[in-house]
Amino acid sequence: MKDREVDQDSAKPRPAPFVGRKRELAALAGALRARRSCLVTGPLGIGKSRLVEEALCVAGQPFQRLARPRALHDLLVDLARRWPQPADSADLRRTTSIALKPLVLDALRTKPCCLVLEDMAAVEPRMYRFLQRVYYLPGVCLIVTAESREALGHLRKLLWDPREEIALKPLPAAEAAELFDAACQAYGLDAASIDEFRRKALKTAEGHPGRILTMCRLASRPEYWSGGRIRFLPVWIDARMAFVS
C-alpha cells in the first residue's frame, strides 16, 4: 500500500486529457508568443479553457488569467491584487475604479504579459474602453474566450477581425474516441470492460470534449453503477446539466 504522502501527491488535480486540436493549438500558441490578441469561440463544453491552458504551457509566456469578470471594478481589483501594493494602500475593493485604472495599466507597462479573460459575455462600455487601452499596450495581448463574438457585447468592436478568431468545432470521431480512452485512463475506468457505455457516450457527446470528460468522470463514481454496469441515462442527464448556460 502506498504511504499517505504519496497518496496526497496523487490526489493533486491534474489537467484534463488533451487530444487533437493541433492546428488550433499551434495558432493560439503562436499568438501568445507573438503577443498578438486572439478570440477563442465555441459553445460551452467545446474545450476553450483546456485549449488555452495547453497553449499557455506550450508558449511559455508570462500571463494573467481571469475567469468571468462581469464588471470593470471586479476586473481591476482582481488584476491589482496580482502585483505588490504599497504597505499603506487601502483595501482594493474599496478603492475607486478611477484610482485602480492607472495602477493596473502601469503594472502592465512595467511587466507586459498576456491577459487571458475567459467566458466573457455582454461586456459593458466601461470595461470595453479600459480593455481597448490594454489592447494597444506594447507587449500586451488579450486572449479572450466566449461562446461567440456576438455574445461579447461591446468587446466585439475590439475583437472584430476574423483573423484574430479561433472557432472551435466538435472533435472528429477518431479524436473523440481517443479522448474517451484517455479520459477512462485518467478517471480509472477500464475501457475494455465498458463497451456499451463507450458507444453510447461517444454517440451522445457528438464530439464535444467537455461532455466526454464529464461522462467519464461521473462514470467513475459508484453511485452511477448498478449490477456491474454503468447506468448510462443518469450519467448523460447529469453531464448535460453541467453544460446548461
Buried (B, 14 or more C-beta within 10 A) or exposed (E): EEEEEEEEEEEEEEEBBBBBBEEBBEBBBBBBBEBBBBBBBBBBBBBBBBBBBBBBEBBEBEBBBBEEBBEBBBBBBBBBEEBEEEEEEEEBEEBEBEEBBEBBBEBBEEEBBBBBBBBBBEBEEBBBEBBBEBBEBEEBBBBBBBBBBEBBBBBBEBBEEEEBBBEBEBBEEEBBBBBBBBBBEBBEBEBEEBEEBBEBBBEBBEBBBBBBBBBBBBBBEEEBEEEEEBBBEBBBEBBBEBBEE
